[in-house]
Amino acid sequence: MDTPPHARIAADIKQRIADGRLRPGERVPSTRQLARDWNVALATAAKALTLLARDGAVVAEPRVGTVVAERPGTPSRPRPGATAEHELTRRRVVRAAIEIADAEGLSELTMRAVAGRLGAATMSLYRHVGGKDDLVMLMVDAAFAEFPLPEERPEGWRARLETSARVQWAAYRAHPWMAGATPLTRPVPSEALLQHSEFVMEVLQGTGLDAATRMYVMILIYSFVQGIAAHIELEQRARADTGITDEEWMTGQEAFLGDVKAANPAFSQLLDELGEFDLDLDRLFEFGLRSLLDGLARLVEPR
C-alpha cells in the first residue's frame, strides 16, 4: 500500500531533524511552503504538520509558527553565569548572536547555539526575536550602530562619501559576517544603514545629478565596501576549514603558478616585477576608494 502524501512529508521533515538540517527551536516550512514544495493541497500539508505535532516532533509557537521541538532528554542546561529567564532581553539575545557570528561565522549561527550561549531554552528566544532572519536583521543594525557617523557633517560630496565608506569599512572589519548578511538586491531594513543613505543623499542633492544617478552613486559606494569586506570572512572560513593561512596556501600553489607563468608571458612579467606581493585588504580598500572617488569627480564636477 502506498504511503499517503502527508505521511511522506512528515517523514521527510523527521529525517531533516534527525540529520541536523533542522534543529530544535528552528522553524519548519510553513503549510504554504510545503504545499508548493511537494505540489500538494494546503489541506495535505496541514495534515503533515498535524501528524508531526502529534508525534512530538514539532510545536506551534505563538507569533512564530511551527518549530522543531526540543529533543527529549536534551534540555538546555544553564551554565555558570548564564542568563536567567527573567533577565533575558532582546539586547542580550542579539549580543550573544553577534559574538557567535564574530567567532564562528554566520553559517554557524542557530537559535539553539544562541540559547546555549545564554544558558536558556531555545523556545524562550522567540519571546524576543521572531526567528533567525529577524535576529540577523537586528544583529546587522546593532553591529553598524557600534560605528556611528559623525554628528558634524563633512562639507562637500567627496568628504561625505569617503566618511560613509570608512565608517562602513570599520564596521565590516569588526564584524566580517555582515558582508554575507546584507545582499545588495535585498537590502536589510536597518536603521543604522538608512542613516548612511541619508548622510550621503543630503549632499548629493546639491550636485545636480538626477535621482537615478544619485541612487547609483550611493549603491556603488556601499557595494564597493561590501565587496572587499566579503573576502575577510571568506579567508576566515577557508582558514577554519583547512587549518592553513593564505600565505601557506599560496606556497602550495607553486607548481600551478609555474604553469600559469609559462602560458601567460605578460602576467609572468608582472609576477616577476611584483616579487613578494602581499595582498593587503586595507591597502586595497584605500586604493579602490581613492580611485572610485576620482572617477566620480568627473561625473559630479564635469569640466
C-alpha positions, -999 to 999 in steps of 0.1 A, spaced: 0 0 0 14 34 -10 23 58 18 -1 88 19 14 122 8 11 138 42 29 109 58 58 112 32 61 149 40 62 142 77 88 115 73 110 139 52 108 166 79 116 140 106 147 129 86 158 165 83 155 168 121 174 136 126 204 145 105 206 180 119 193 200 89 165 212 111 175 218 147 154 223 179 139 257 180 142 263 143 111 269 121 99 242 98 85 250 64 50 266 66 19 250 52 21 270 21 57 263 16 52 226 20 23 227 -4 45 244 -30 75 221 -25 55 189 -26 29 200 -51 0 191 -28 -31 207 -15 -29 230 15 -50 206 35 -25 178 28 4 200 40 -15 210 71 -22 173 78 15 166 77 22 193 103 -6 180 125 10 145 123 44 159 133 29 178 162 10 147 174 43 127 173 60 154 193 85 164 166 73 200 163 54 225 183 34 256 174 48 288 189 25 318 190 35 346 166 64 325 153 50 294 136 58 258 138 92 250 152 112 218 159 105 206 194 133 203 220 147 168 218 136 147 248 163 144 274 184 172 259 171 204 276 193 235 276 212 234 308 222 267 324 259 273 326 277 292 354 269 328 349 241 321 324 213 345 318 182 337 339 149 335 320 136 367 337 168 385 327 167 375 290 162 406 268 163 412 231 196 431 235 212 401 253 200 377 226 214 400 198 247 404 216 251 367 221 243 361 184 269 387 173 295 370 195 288 337 178 289 351 143 321 370 150 339 339 163 325 312 140 308 329 111 271 334 102 268 298 89 272 285 125 246 308 139 214 290 150 188 298 176 199 267 195 235 280 196 224 314 209 203 297 235 232 275 246 255 306 249 229 323 271 221 291 290 184 295 281 158 273 265 157 278 227 120 285 227 125 314 252 144 333 225 112 336 204 97 359 230 123 385 220 130 378 182 108 363 155 134 338 143 168 336 127 160 360 98 147 386 123 177 380 145 202 386 117 185 419 108 188 430 144 224 419 145 233 440 115 216 470 129 234 466 163 268 460 147 266 491 124 254 511 153 287 505 170 303 527 144 282 559 142 285 586 116 300 619 129 275 643 142 293 671 124 286 666 87 317 670 65 313 696 38 313 685 1 302 654 -17 337 638 -17 343 641 20 308 629 28 311 597 6 346 590 19 334 593 55 305 569 49 327 544 32 353 545 60 327 540 87 312 511 69 347 495 63 354 498 101 321 480 108 328 452 83 363 449 97 350 443 132 321 420 120 331 403 87 300 381 87 279 412 78 291 412 42 271 380 37 241 392 55 234 424 36 226 415 0 226 444 -25 194 433 -41 176 426 -8 186 455 15 183 449 52 158 472 69 184 486 92 181 520 108 219 523 110 223 517 73 195 541 65 214 567 83 242 562 58 218 567 30 205 599 44 241 610 52 251 606 15 218 618 -1 219 651 18 250 662 0 243 645 -34 211 665 -38 231 696 -43 253 682 -71 227 684 -99 228 647 -106 194 631 -114 177 608 -90 188 576 -107 224 587 -108 224 597 -71 210 563 -62 237 545 -83 264 566 -66 251 556 -32 248 519 -42 283 520 -58 300 532 -26 281 506 -5 288 477 -28 325 486 -32 330 484 6 309 453 9 327 436 -20 361 439 -4 348 431 30 333 398 18 369 385 14 376 389 51 350 364 60 359 341 31 395 340 43 384 333 78 362 305 66 389 290 44 414 291 73 389 274 96 381 247 70 417 239 60 438 250 90 463 269 68 468 306 62 465 323 29 503 326 27 506 288 33 480 281 7 499 303 -19 531 284 -11 513 252 -21 504 266 -55 539 270 -68 535 243 -95 503 258 -107 518 293 -108 547 279 -128 523 266 -154 505 300 -154 537 319 -160 547 296 -188 514 301 -207 509 338 -199 540 359 -206 525 393 -197 512 380 -164 545 362 -158 564 395 -162 540 412 -137 547 384 -111 584 388 -116 582 426 -111 560 422 -81 583 399 -62 569 392 -27 535 407 -31 513 409 -1 476 413 -8 466 437 20 428 443 20 432 476 39 456 489 12 432 476 -15 404 495 2 424 527 3 434 523 -34 399 515 -45 382 542 -26 406 569 -39 402 556 -75 364 554 -71 361 590 -58 384 603 -85 362 587 -111 330 600 -96 346 635 -96 344 635 -134 307 628 -131 298 652 -102 322 680 -113 324 679 -151 348 704 -166 
